[in-house]
Amino acid sequence: MTVTEVHIDEMMTPYPDKVRKNRKKHIIIKSAESAACPQIEANTRTIPGIISQRGCAYAGCKGVVIGPIKDMVTITHGPIGCGYYSWGTRRNKARSDDRTPPEKIYTNLCVSTDMQESDIVFGGEKKLAKMIDEVVAIFSPRGINICATCPIGLIGDDMGAVAKEAEERHGIPVIAYNCEGYKGVSQSAGHHIANNNLMERIIGSGTDPRTEEFVIYLLGEYNIGGDGWEIERMLTDIGYTVNCILTGDSSYEEIKDLHFADLNLVQCHRSINYIAEMMKTKYGTPWLKVNFIGVNATIQTLRDMATCFNNPELTRMTEVVIERELARITPALEKFRKICNGKTAFAYVGGSRSHHYQYLLRDLGMEVIVAGYEFAHRDDYEGRDVIPTIKTDADSKNIPELHLTPDEALYQEAHLHLGLSKEQYDTIAAQVPLGDYEGMYPIMRVGRIMVDDVNHYEAEEMIRQLKPDLVFSGVRDKYISHKMGVPSKQLHSYDYSGPYAGFNGAVIFARDVADALVTPAWKLITPPWEEKNGNRSDSDA
């Protein structure tokens, strides 16, 4: 069965009429007749009763953007379950350096106010204030983040007032994030809230500009399994100065100086595009959409970066590094490509990963036949050109917008950041994705499926009909395919592997995918619910 023969209507037969009408808007089959992406429904509420794979606004704020900042302690204000759920789930790696000694790295801590029933009844402000005092006494962090969970918004604790008083007592920044889980339809709302607070409270407060050339800030890279370090290795070899990986392996001290960048790189568009755009508005800093996932994608990104600076030596070193890396990894990739070639995959992942990993899978001869995001907006599918047409709904209005103006002292035009004339900048902007993102639809092949906020039932039905060889998923939905005898790779924290970025990452990824494809375990297991009388036979033992 080919992808174009998937009977979407038949799959949706069990749905009530209203649900069927809603879900059809979230599924697009790429047509050969239309180059433009049809409008897809995204960033809207999940239908009650459907088992969605989404996270909440708190997960997006604390678990994705704020948690990896290594020299700030993040306090979860709420019941212990929320703090425990977000404790160490993404494998954000961090290392010490001259500015951040080992004793100032707090990424692995799980700090919670552990709200009990009596606290919910009588309020938790005093408990939070005491927690802040204890954190300062024990750890002496450079700053403290406070992330609210659902009960806090419901009972009305004034975290902002508590944070302000704590700042005055201790002389360090204490930042409150009103990221209660219900604040948005998914964890994307938490990204936005975190971006706003970072921009308003930290970015731009530093006074220590770098004196080196080609100062790069990598935004939306969370250093899962060491991805950020692999990217930094390549860029440093070429001649760039990587001053900050936001927020993977980032520190408060580095984030303060973010406004001194020559160029911002945006890896995960969904989680960090707000900061990229706000920095462009306030400081004039240009940003480039990049993809370091996949050999060919990495090569294209490195060449786009060199084009931005229009520097002959940078261009020369870019080609030197590309040639060196290809010579080193190609033999290993060829070995794994023989196993992977011709195989098919699904990609149900958040961030920009369902888009990015299609390049790497194609490098291995594989094809993604179904791809979708858990918490995307329309521009993640259709491209940024549609942003002006997106109507603001009631849920989006829960998130305050920052209305920034150019900084009188620090703003300079984008071309000056890159050391270019206005004419040179305009020419380059027409060649590379400066300040733009095309979305996922253009790279999808005809007959392939894009699905937003896929649910448990739809995932099972598509696996049953299309029979992929491998499923790439988030933390929870990986087990859907396991139950059906189909291997899966978890791309939120890489199932304890990685890095997967850059040239070295491509080889590690290829090895892991090949291992999954040739492992017969999934087809040899009898699920407990299929065993006769609940007992495993001797032949199955």
C-alpha positions in Angstrom: 0.0 0.0 0.0 1.3 3.4 -0.9 0.9 6.5 1.3 -1.5 8.1 -1.1 -3.9 5.2 -0.6 -4.3 5.8 3.1 -8.0 6.0 3.8 -8.1 9.0 6.2 -11.9 9.0 6.2 -12.0 5.3 7.0 -9.5 5.8 9.9 -11.8 8.4 11.3 -15.0 6.4 11.1 -15.1 5.7 14.9 -15.0 9.4 15.6 -18.2 11.4 16.3 -19.0 13.8 13.5 -17.7 16.9 15.3 -14.5 15.2 16.2 -14.0 13.8 12.7 -14.5 17.3 11.2 -12.0 18.8 13.6 -9.3 16.1 13.2 -9.4 16.2 9.4 -8.1 19.8 9.5 -5.0 18.5 11.3 -4.0 16.1 8.6 -2.5 17.1 5.2 -1.5 14.7 2.4 1.0 16.4 0.1 -0.4 16.9 -3.4 1.5 17.0 -6.6 -0.9 19.7 -7.9 -0.2 22.3 -5.2 3.3 23.7 -4.3 1.8 25.8 -1.5 0.9 24.1 1.8 -2.9 23.9 2.4 -3.9 25.5 5.7 -3.4 23.0 8.5 -5.0 23.3 11.9 -2.3 23.7 14.6 -1.8 25.2 18.1 -5.4 24.6 19.0 -6.9 22.7 21.9 -6.7 18.9 21.9 -10.2 17.4 21.8 -11.2 16.3 25.4 -11.0 12.5 25.8 -8.3 12.0 23.1 -5.0 10.6 24.4 -2.6 13.3 23.1 1.2 13.2 23.4 1.5 16.9 24.2 3.1 18.4 27.2 1.8 21.4 29.2 3.0 25.0 29.4 5.0 24.3 32.5 6.8 21.5 30.7 7.7 23.8 27.9 9.0 26.6 30.2 10.8 24.6 32.9 11.5 21.3 31.1 12.7 22.8 27.8 13.9 26.4 28.0 14.7 27.3 31.6 15.8 24.0 33.1 19.1 23.7 31.2 20.5 27.0 32.4 23.3 25.6 34.4 24.2 28.2 37.0 20.6 29.1 38.0 18.5 27.0 40.3 15.0 26.5 39.1 12.3 26.0 41.7 9.0 24.3 40.8 6.3 26.0 42.8 3.6 23.3 43.1 3.0 19.7 44.1 5.9 17.3 43.9 4.6 15.4 41.0 5.2 18.3 38.6 8.7 18.7 39.7 9.5 15.0 39.6 8.1 14.7 36.1 10.4 17.4 34.8 13.5 16.2 36.7 16.3 15.3 34.3 14.1 14.1 31.5 16.0 15.6 28.6 19.6 14.8 29.2 20.8 18.4 28.8 24.5 18.1 29.3 26.5 20.9 30.9 30.2 21.4 31.6 32.3 23.6 33.8 34.5 26.4 32.4 36.4 29.4 33.6 33.1 31.4 34.2 31.1 28.4 35.6 33.0 26.2 38.0 31.6 22.7 38.8 30.0 23.9 42.1 27.9 26.4 40.1 26.2 23.8 37.9 22.7 23.0 39.1 21.2 21.3 36.0 20.6 18.0 37.7 18.8 19.4 40.7 15.1 18.9 41.3 13.9 21.7 43.7 10.2 21.9 44.5 8.1 23.6 47.2 6.1 20.3 47.5 2.7 22.0 48.0 0.4 20.0 50.2 -3.3 20.2 50.7 -3.0 22.7 53.6 -0.7 24.9 51.4 -3.3 24.9 48.6 -6.0 26.0 51.1 -4.0 28.7 52.9 -1.6 29.7 50.1 2.0 28.9 49.4 3.8 32.3 49.3 5.5 31.9 52.7 6.6 28.4 51.8 8.1 29.7 48.5 9.9 32.6 50.2 11.4 30.1 52.7 12.5 27.8 49.8 14.3 30.7 48.1 16.1 31.5 51.3 17.2 27.9 51.7 18.4 27.6 48.1 20.5 30.8 48.4 22.0 29.5 51.8 22.8 26.0 50.4 23.9 26.7 46.8 24.6 30.4 46.4 23.4 30.4 42.8 23.9 33.3 40.4 20.1 33.5 39.9 16.9 31.7 40.7 14.0 30.8 38.4 10.5 30.0 39.8 8.1 28.1 37.6 4.5 27.9 38.5 2.3 24.8 38.1 -1.5 24.6 37.7 -2.5 24.8 41.3 -0.5 28.0 41.9 -2.5 29.9 39.2 -5.8 28.6 40.6 -5.1 29.7 44.2 -3.6 33.0 43.2 -0.1 33.0 44.8 1.7 36.2 43.9 5.0 34.8 42.8 6.1 38.1 41.3 5.9 39.8 44.7 7.7 37.0 46.4 10.5 37.0 43.8 10.9 40.8 44.0 11.2 40.7 47.8 13.7 37.8 47.5 15.8 39.8 45.0 16.1 42.7 47.5 17.1 40.3 50.3 19.7 38.4 48.4 20.9 40.7 45.7 20.6 38.2 42.9 17.9 37.9 40.1 14.9 35.9 41.1 12.6 35.5 38.1 9.0 34.3 38.3 7.5 32.5 35.3 3.7 32.3 35.3 3.8 29.1 33.2 0.9 27.2 34.8 0.2 24.1 32.7 -3.2 25.3 31.5 -1.8 28.6 30.2 -1.7 27.3 26.6 -2.9 24.4 24.5 0.6 22.8 24.6 4.1 23.3 25.9 4.6 25.8 23.2 3.0 28.4 25.4 5.7 27.7 28.0 8.4 28.3 25.4 6.9 31.7 24.7 6.6 32.7 28.4 10.2 31.6 29.0 11.4 33.6 26.0 9.7 36.7 27.2 11.2 36.6 30.6 14.7 35.8 29.4 14.4 38.8 27.0 13.0 41.1 29.6 15.1 40.2 32.6 18.5 38.8 31.5 19.4 39.4 27.8 21.0 42.8 27.4 22.0 43.2 31.0 25.7 42.2 30.4 28.5 44.6 29.7 31.2 42.2 28.5 31.3 42.1 24.7 33.5 39.6 22.9 36.5 41.0 21.0 36.9 38.1 18.7 35.6 37.9 15.1 32.5 36.0 13.9 30.7 35.8 17.3 27.9 33.2 17.1 25.1 32.4 19.5 23.3 29.1 18.9 19.6 29.5 19.9 17.2 26.6 20.4 19.9 24.0 20.9 19.5 22.0 24.1 22.7 19.9 24.0 20.8 16.6 24.2 23.5 13.9 24.5 26.1 16.5 23.6 24.7 17.9 20.3 25.7 21.4 21.1 29.3 20.4 21.8 29.6 18.6 18.4 28.2 21.7 16.7 30.6 23.9 18.6 33.5 21.7 17.6 32.8 22.2 13.9 32.2 26.0 14.2 35.3 26.6 16.3 37.5 24.6 13.8 36.2 26.9 11.0 36.9 30.1 12.9 33.7 31.1 14.7 33.5 32.2 18.3 30.5 30.3 19.9 29.7 32.4 22.9 26.5 30.7 24.0 24.4 27.6 23.4 20.9 28.7 24.4 19.8 27.0 26.6 21.8 23.7 26.4 25.0 24.2 28.4 24.3 27.9 28.9 24.9 30.0 31.9 23.4 33.2 33.3 26.7 35.0 32.7 26.6 34.1 29.0 22.9 34.9 28.4 23.4 38.4 29.8 25.8 39.1 26.9 23.6 37.6 24.2 23.0 41.1 22.6 26.7 41.2 21.5 26.2 38.6 18.8 27.2 39.1 15.3 24.8 36.5 14.1 22.2 34.3 15.9 21.6 30.8 14.7 18.2 29.3 15.2 18.1 25.5 15.4 14.7 24.8 17.0 12.4 27.4 15.5 9.4 26.7 17.6 11.0 27.1 21.0 13.2 30.1 20.4 12.0 32.1 17.4 10.5 34.6 19.8 14.0 35.6 21.2 15.5 35.7 17.7 12.8 38.1 16.5 12.9 40.2 19.7 16.7 40.6 19.4 16.3 41.6 15.8 13.8 44.3 16.9 15.7 45.6 19.9 19.4 45.2 18.8 19.2 44.6 15.0 20.8 41.2 15.4 20.2 39.1 12.3 19.2 35.4 12.7 19.7 32.5 10.4 17.6 29.3 10.4 20.0 26.4 10.5 19.9 22.6 10.6 22.8 20.6 11.9 20.9 17.3 11.7 22.1 15.3 8.7 25.3 15.4 6.7 24.0 17.3 3.7 21.9 19.6 5.9 25.0 20.4 8.0 27.1 21.1 4.9 24.4 23.5 3.6 24.1 25.3 7.0 27.9 25.8 7.2 28.0 27.2 3.7 25.0 29.5 4.5 26.8 30.8 7.5 30.0 31.5 5.5 27.8 33.3 2.9 26.4 35.6 5.6 29.8 36.9 6.6 31.2 37.1 3.1 34.7 36.5 4.3 37.1 34.6 2.0 39.1 32.9 4.8 35.9 31.8 6.6 34.6 30.4 3.3 37.9 28.6 2.7 38.0 27.0 6.2 34.4 26.0 5.8 35.3 23.9 2.8 38.4 22.5 4.5 36.4 21.3 7.5 33.7 19.8 5.2 36.2 17.9 3.1 38.0 16.6 6.3 34.8 15.5 8.0 33.4 13.8 4.9 36.6 11.8 4.3 36.5 10.6 7.9 32.8 9.6 8.3 31.8 8.4 4.8 33.2 4.8 5.1 31.3 4.3 8.4 28.1 5.8 7.0 28.2 3.5 3.9 28.3 0.5 6.1 25.1 1.5 7.9 23.4 2.8 4.7 23.4 -0.7 3.3 21.1 -1.7 6.2 18.9 1.4 6.2 18.5 1.9 2.4 14.8 1.6 1.3 13.4 1.5 4.8 10.5 3.8 5.8 9.8 5.7 9.0 7.3 7.8 10.9 8.4 11.0 12.8 6.1 12.2 15.6 8.3 14.6 17.5 8.2 18.1 18.9 10.4 21.1 18.2 11.7 21.1 14.6 12.9 17.5 14.8 10.3 16.0 12.6 11.6 18.3 9.9 15.3 18.1 10.6 15.6 14.4 10.9 14.1 13.8 7.4 17.4 15.1 6.0 19.5 12.7 8.0 17.2 9.8 7.2 17.5 10.6 3.5 21.3 10.6 3.8 20.8 6.9 4.9 18.4 6.1 2.1 15.3 6.1 4.3 12.1 8.0 3.7 9.7 9.5 6.2 6.2 8.8 5.1 4.3 10.4 8.0 5.6 13.4 10.0 4.1 15.6 12.5 4.6 17.8 15.6 3.2 17.6 19.0 3.0 21.4 19.7 3.7 23.2 16.4 2.0 26.4 15.1 1.0 26.8 11.5 4.3 28.5 10.5 6.2 25.3 11.5 4.4 23.5 8.8 3.6 26.3 6.3 6.5 28.7 6.8 6.8 32.1 8.4 4.9 33.8 5.5 1.6 32.7 7.1 2.3 34.4 10.5 0.4 37.6 9.6 -2.7 35.5 8.6 -2.8 33.6 11.9 -5.7 34.8 14.1 -5.0 35.3 17.8 -7.4 33.1 19.8 -8.4 33.2 23.4 -5.7 30.8 24.5 -2.9 32.8 22.8 -4.0 35.9 24.6 -3.0 34.3 27.9 0.6 35.0 27.0 1.6 38.7 27.2 3.4 40.1 24.2 6.5 42.2 24.6 6.3 45.3 22.5 10.0 46.2 22.1 11.6 49.2 20.4 15.2 49.6 19.2 17.7 50.1 22.0 19.0 53.7 21.7 22.5 52.8 22.7 23.0 49.3 21.3 20.8 49.0 18.2 22.6 48.8 14.8 21.3 47.6 11.5 21.6 43.9 10.7 24.2 44.4 7.9 26.5 46.2 10.4 26.5 43.2 12.7 27.9 41.1 9.9 30.3 43.8 8.7 28.5 44.2 5.3 27.1 47.0 3.3 23.4 47.3 2.9 23.6 46.2 -0.7 25.7 43.1 0.2 23.3 42.2 3.0 20.2 42.4 0.7 22.0 40.2 -1.9 22.9 37.6 0.7 19.4 37.6 2.3 18.0 36.5 -1.0 20.4 33.5 -1.0 20.1 32.2 2.5 17.3 31.9 5.1 18.1 35.1 7.1 15.1 35.8 9.3 13.0 33.2 7.5 11.9 29.6 7.9 10.2 27.6 5.1 8.4 25.1 7.4 8.2 21.4 6.9 5.8 21.1 4.0 8.2 22.0 1.2 10.5 19.1 1.9 7.8 16.5 2.3 7.4 14.4 -0.8 4.2 13.9 -2.8 1.8 11.5 -1.1 3.5 11.8 2.3 1.4 12.8 5.3 1.7 15.7 7.7 -0.3 15.3 10.9 -0.6 17.8 13.8 -1.1 16.6 17.4 -1.4 13.0 16.5 -3.2 10.9 19.1 -2.8 7.3 20.3 -5.6 5.9 18.1 -4.4 7.6 14.9 -0.8 6.6 15.5 -1.8 2.9 15.8 -4.0 3.1 12.7 -1.3 4.7 10.6 1.3 2.1 11.8 -1.2 -0.7 11.0 -1.9 0.6 7.5 1.5 1.9 6.4 3.7 -0.6 8.2 6.8 1.6 8.8 10.1 -0.1 9.6 10.9 2.4 12.3 9.0 5.1 14.3 10.7 8.2 15.8 8.7 9.5 18.7 8.6 11.4 21.9 8.9 10.1 25.4 5.5 8.5 25.8 4.3 7.6 22.4 7.3 5.3 21.6 5.5 2.5 23.5 2.6 2.5 21.0 4.8 1.1 18.3 6.6 -1.2 20.7 3.3 -2.9 21.4 2.8 -3.4 17.7 6.1 -5.0 17.1 7.7 -2.0 15.4 11.0 -0.6 16.8 11.1 3.1 17.8 13.8 5.7 18.5 13.0 8.4 21.0 14.2 11.7 19.7 13.6 13.9 22.8 16.5 12.5 24.8 17.8 9.9 22.3 17.3 6.9 24.6 20.6 7.5 26.3 22.6 7.8 23.1 23.9 10.8 21.1 25.0 13.2 20.1 23.1 13.0 16.8 24.0 16.5 15.4 26.8 17.3 13.0 29.1 14.8 11.3 30.0 12.6 14.3 26.3 12.6 15.3 25.3 11.3 11.9 27.4 8.2 12.3 26.1 7.6 15.9 22.5 8.0 14.6 23.1 5.7 11.7 24.5 3.1 14.0 21.5 3.3 16.4 19.0 3.2 13.5 20.7 0.2 11.9 20.8 -1.6 15.2 17.1 -1.0 15.7 16.3 -2.3 12.2 18.2 -5.5 12.5 17.1 -6.4 16.0 14.5 -9.1 15.9 13.3 -8.7 19.5 10.2 -6.8 18.7 8.8 -9.6 16.5 9.7 -12.3 19.0 7.8 -10.8 22.0 4.3 -12.0 22.9 2.5 -9.1 24.7 1.0 -10.1 28.0 -2.5 -9.3 26.8 -2.1 -11.8 23.9 -1.0 -14.7 26.1 -3.5 -17.5 26.5 -4.9 -17.6 30.0 -2.4 -15.0 31.0 0.4 -17.5 31.1 3.4 -17.5 28.8 4.0 -20.8 27.0 7.3 -22.6 27.2 8.0 -21.8 23.5 7.7 -18.1 24.3 10.0 -18.2 27.4 
